[in-house]
Amino acid sequence: MTIKLGIPKGSLQEATVQLFARAGFDLYVSTRSYFPVIDDPEIGCLLIRAQEMARYVADGVLDAGLTGQDWIAEHAHSSGRGDSIVSVADLIYAKQSFGKVRWVLAVPEDSPFQCAEVAVEFSWGATEVKAPVLADAIVEATETGSTLRANRLRIIDTVMESNTQLIANRRAFDDPWKRTKIDNLALLLRAAIEAHGRVGLMMNVRREDLAGVLEILPALQRPTISPLSDERWVAVNTIIEERTVRDLIPKLKAARAQGIVEYPLNKIVM
């Protein structure tokens, strides 16, 4: 048995391939094919634009797929068939970052407009270049706001926040085998996201110095403390934010920790 999985084509494509790699899957997307290759014989992939993903999942053409919450809402509003889709997991990653995307209302920097009282027209292409000549304001998706700032635009309101979701066809999700497969995929993808920006840190500590070391250490839960063959020493293992390591290691060394090792993490299962 296999599940048919939609991989988002376009801005989310490369970030999705990288996420699958961290989750333990070798996903290869060819520029000449709409059928990505994955090293799991129980998954068959199809490359679909994120804007269309919810429709194909709702229709049962795909058992599951990854797309933005904004496009799921758009499909539910336009089709009235939102109940055909199950949201399996929030996967908070985007093109440039592991954060949410905002749909914002933006105007030129020198615009007198301060609130969202506008007439709405649909826009194709590079929307950010159309103000102020073709429009007083635009609605655009943004992660960091850098493109808007580069085009001398300022945000006056947020329409909605969106993040990637793993969605499933309701009928497929009612099948026990497919549900287990989709749930396991969600588990691994979430674990890869949880590990992003975190590292493991282990060290040896004299028992008499342990309290001082523990006061310094932040932890995802509590540090793991294990006895060593020498009863005077323990091993301490913890997970921390990678950005804190450069400040933390000198403090740990000053607290008399020894054999300090930093190691990368691929997945954290919460």
Disulfide bonds with the S-S distance in Angstrom:
none
